[in-house]
């Protein structure tokens, strides 16, 4: 059964619909075309606040009533948005304090979207009020299947630095650290004479003469994530009270931007929804997309999720605005379903004639439903609607990749030994698994790891005691671990763990890191197993760990680069450097073998992705040439969905 019961046993197909941009004659044409294209679900009203409430307390629901009725009569389910993602002009005119302030103290203006301070009580009250009216009016409408709160929280304004936010930050800090003594200890304020003796002295990390206190920066990212979550919760609580049986969600962005701590948000989602816009010309796009699909599925505890937004073709904000090649949209849509999506939806249904995204692709282009995009979309809608036995099923995984937003925020702060970028670091560990056709769950550091044969930990610089103990116990109980350099260095307050590096994991890894040796651009070190490494080199002193590879040149020649330590009934492999891509694949294959992890299907041609979902295997050919895989003939960018027994 699909996670949206109204869709029953089929994969949903649809788009973000913005009828306020069009006349009633176009609405009726749109519904006819939706039925032709096999649309079963639409998201409605994401940016409708000004159309629904054109003046404070004055509502116009007539147009939305008509659209809801048209969709319901056509059998199309509605994910109804509360419309609060972009406040109307009258709100900022009457209440300019709702507008966000940047780090430099500049108050941002309306005229775009997401122009609100997340901590503003005026904004939250107005948004919750609109959600109340939406819930009262449409809570019993037969077309309503899902509530969609806000939209892409933090996409443009992740943090606000105004005085209202400062007050909210102080409240948040009191809850987290208790009193000023606790705060001073957490922020290490004895350094640079930063001790505070009154809460009024505690400010957001606004622009300062030089480096900010890193613990202050880290706490402000945490606070800002929680402030955005509080906005979502305020609307969700209203809708939950009015319509307890209608699920509520918002759309998470699949992008390499450290927006919000989605793992802490996940318990508030009745189902997870993803917006994903891979770059058509990026050779790593399929790998990154697979990671985000695995992450969304994992946030929901393995349950299916919705791909709430993606593009049929070109994406307006990326120069050059290149379209997807024929077949690419179908391929990437099937990738989403393979990895756990129960619906594929697009932004947007009909391409806008005006506004900032008028050159963004849509299901119905400016020329109408006569081009290849609509033809391909309609064919895909029929194909997805005909997938039997897939909706509601799960994707098994024997490997977990540890991923944590607080670590991301901390790792990329200023004054680290080298410039480490989390997207590159995560991709370096995930890509070998994708190429091996090993399916992965993406989990936070403190997750229950007992069901996994192998856990991979990319550069977990920031790690609290509970997470460190969980990883230690996982290996002691027989699990296998692969961890990369600069892990276990700092506690949750970004304070260095004393006693030598890698502080939280010295015993587990059976080694001590004497010094970090960041490498200059272009500097490479050879490895005794072949190939080379760059960016970073640890000076490793084994304390029980066996050496798997050593440096062959440079300042650390002859010293260990890769080690393995038998710990309890398991093992911990440590990478003290950044190997080249092909060396990294070999280094990942070894712990996979040790842990007994097998690919979904062995012996597939390079560039063919295989994912098992329920009783089916999806075969996705990302190559520009035809291949034969598991008995299936796949054209370039082709897809085959086969029953598990047939695939084997």
VEXMIDO-803789 format. One record per residue (C-alpha): x, y, z. Coordinates in steps of 0.25 Angstrom, whole numbers, plus 5000, padded with zeros to 4 digits. Example, Ala and Ser with C-alpha at 12.3 -4.5 7.8 and 13.67 -1.06 7.14 Angstrom:
BEGIN
504949825031/505549965029/
// end
This chain:
BEGIN
500050005000/500550144996/500950235008/499750325003/498650225004/497850304994/498850254984/498650114988/499550014981/500150104971/501350194969/500750344970/501050434958/500850584958/501350724959/501350854967/500150934962/499951084963/498551114957/498551254963/499451294951/498451244941/496951274937/495851174940/495851134925/497251084927/496951014940/495950924932/496950894921/497950864932/497150764938/496850694925/498350694922/498650634935/497650524933/498350494919/499650494926/499350394937/499450504948/498950444961/499450554971/499750704971/500350794981/499450924981/499551064987/501051064991/501151214988/499651254990/499651335002/499451474995/498351414987/497651344998/497851465008/497951585000/497751675012/497951645027/496751565031/496051575018/496051435010/495751394996/495551244995/494651244983/495651214973/496351104982/494951044984/494751024970/496150964967/495950874979/494650824973/495150814959/496350724964/495450644973/494450614962/495550564953/496050474964/497350544966/497850554980/498350684986/499550714995/498950845000/500050945004/499751045015/500351155006/501251215016/502551205009/502451345003/501751455012/500951555005/501451695003/500451755013/501051675025/502451735023/501851875021/501051865034/502151785041/503451815036/504151745048/503651615041/504751635030/506051555033/507351625035/508751575030/510051555037/510451695034/509251765040/508451785026/506951765027/506551685014/505351735006/504151665001/504051644986/504651504985/504151394995/504451335009/504551485013/504251455028/505051445041/504851295046/504751355060/503751465058/502551435066/501751525057/502051435045/501851305053/500451355057/500051405043/500551275037/499851185048/498551275046/498551245031/498751095033/497551105043/496651155032/497251055022/496950945031/495550985035/495151005020/495750885014/496050785025/494850705020/494950725005/494950584998/496150624989/497050655002/498150555003/499350625010/499650755017/500850825011/501450925021/502351045017/503251005005/504750975005/505051035019/506351105019/506651105004/506951255004/506851295019/507551195028/507851295039/507351435043/508251525052/507251625056/506951665071/505751575071/506551455067/507651495078/506551485089/506051355083/507551305083/507751345097/506451265101/506951145093/508351155100/507751155114/507051025110/508250965105/509351005114/508551045127/509251165132/510351265128/511451175135/510951055126/510951145114/512351205117/512851065118/512251015105/512751135097/514151125103/514051275106/515351285114/515951295100/516151435095/515451495107/514051455102/513451425116/512051475117/511451515131/510051555126/509051495116/508951635109/510451615105/510051485097/509851525082/509751445069/511051425062/510951555054/512051615046/513251635055/514751685052/515251535050/514951395054/513651375062/513651275074/513351145067/512451085078/511651215077/511551195061/511151045063/510151075073/509551175064/509351075053/508750985063/507751095068/507451145054/507050995050/506150985062/505551125059/505151085045/504650955051/503751035061/503151105049/502750965043/502250915057/501351035059/500551005046/500650855048/500050865062/498850945056/498650845045/498750725054/497650785063/496750805052/497050685043/497650575052/497550475041/498250555030/499750535029/500650665030/501950685023/502850785017/503850775006/505350755009/506350794999/507350694993/508550784991/509950804996/509550915005/509650905021/508250965022/507550895034/507850775043/506750685036/507050565045/506450645057/505250695048/504950555043/504050515056/503150625052/502850575038/501750485036/502450445023/503750505017/503650585004/504850624995/505150724985/506350684976/506950754964/508150684959/508950754949/508850694935/510250724931/510850674944/511550534942/511350514957/509850544957/509350404958/510250374970/509850494977/508350474974/508450334979/509050384992/507950474995/506950374992/507550275002/507650395012/506150425010/505750275012/506650265024/506050385031/504650315030/505250195037/505250115024/503850155020/503550205006/503550355003/503050454993/503950524982/503150644983/503950734973/504850704962/505050764948/504450704935/505650774928/506350904929/506650974943/506551124942/507551164953/508751084947/509551154935/509551104925/508051054926/508250924919/507150834917/507150684920/507450594909/506250504904/506150384914/506850454925/505650494932/505050354931/506350294936/506550384948/505050374952/505150224952/506450234961/505550314971/504550194971/505550094972/506150154984/504850174991/503950284986/502450254985/502250374976/502950454966/502550604965/503050724957/503250864958/502350904952/501150864944/501050984935/502251074932/502051214937/501951334927/502451434937/503351434949/504651384953/504551244949/503851264935/504951184929/504851064938/504350944931/502950884934/502150774929/501350874920/502350964914/502051104908/501651044895/500650954901/500550804902/501150774888/502650764891/503450644895/503450684910/501950664911/502050534902/503150474911/502450514924/501150454919/501850324916/502550324929/501250344936/500650224930/501850144932/501950184947/500450164949/500550024943/501649974953/501049864961/501549814974/502549934976/501750044984/501950024999/503049934998/504449955005/505849955000/506849865009/508249915012/509349845019/510249965020/510150105027/510850235024/510850325036/510450465033/510250585043/509850725040/510550775053/511850715048/511650775035/511450915041/512650895050/513650835040/513450955030/513651065040/514951145039/516351115044/516350965042/517650895038/517150885023/515950925015/515050805016/513750805009/512650705014/511950685000/513350644994/513650555006/512250485007/512250464992/513650404992/513150295002/511850274996/512250264981/512950134982/511750074989/510850124977/511850064967/511849934974/510349934974/510249924989/509049994995/509250085007/508450155018/508950295023/508850305038/509250395049/510450365058/509550325070/508650225061/508450075065/509550015056/509249865060/508549825047/509749865038/510949785034/511749905030/511750045035/512550155028/512850285035/513350405027/514250505035/513350505047/514150625054/513050665063/512550545072/511850535085/512050435095/510750355093/511150345078/512550305081/512050195090/511050145080/512150125069/513050055079/512049965084/511549935069/512949885066/513149815079/511949735076/512449685063/512149805053/513149855043/513550005042/514250085032/514650225037/515350335031/516350445036/516050555045/514950485053/514650485068/515450615069/514450705076/513250685086/511850735083/512350885087/513550875077/514550865089/515750775086/515750645093/516950635101/517950515102/518350515087/517650495074/516650435070/516150455084/514850385083/515350265075/516750245079/516450105086/515450065075/516450095064/517650045072/518550165068/518950305071/519150415062/520350495065/520150605056/519250655044/520050675031/519050755022/519650755007/519750864998/518950874985/519550784975/520450714986/520250564985/520750444993/520950304988/520350184995/521050044996/519749984991/519850064978/519250194974/519350324982/518650414992/518550564994/517950675003/518250615016/519250515023/519250465037/520550435045/519950305050/520650225062/519950085063/519550045076/519049905073/518549935058/519149865047/519749945035/518949915022/519650025014/520850125016/521350255010/522450235000/522950374999/522850515005/523050555019/522350425025/523050325016/522950185022/521850225032/520450165032/519450225023/518350115025/518150025037/517249915042/516949885057/516249755062/515349805073/514449715081/513749625070/513849725059/514849815052/515149965050/515850015037/516450155037/516850235025/517850345029/517850415016/517050445004/517250334993/517050354979/515650304973/516150174968/516950144981/515750184989/514850074982/515949964985/515950015000/514450005001/514349874994/515249815005/514349835017/513149805009/513749665006/514149655021/512749685025/512149595015/511349695008/510949654994/510449744983/508949744979/509449674966/510849634963/511549654950/510849764944/511449854934/512049984939/511050104939/509850004942/509150034955/508349924962/507449944973/506549844980/505249894985/504249784991/504149674981/504749754969/506049794964/506249924956/507349924946/507750064942/508650094930/509450224932/510250194920/510150264906/510250124900/509450004901/509749884910/509249754914/509049734929/508449614937/507749564924/507149704920/507549784908/507649924912/507750044902/508550164906/507850234918/506850114919/506150054931/505749904933/504849864945/504949714947/504349624958/505449574967/505449434963/505649474948/506749564952/507549464959/
// end
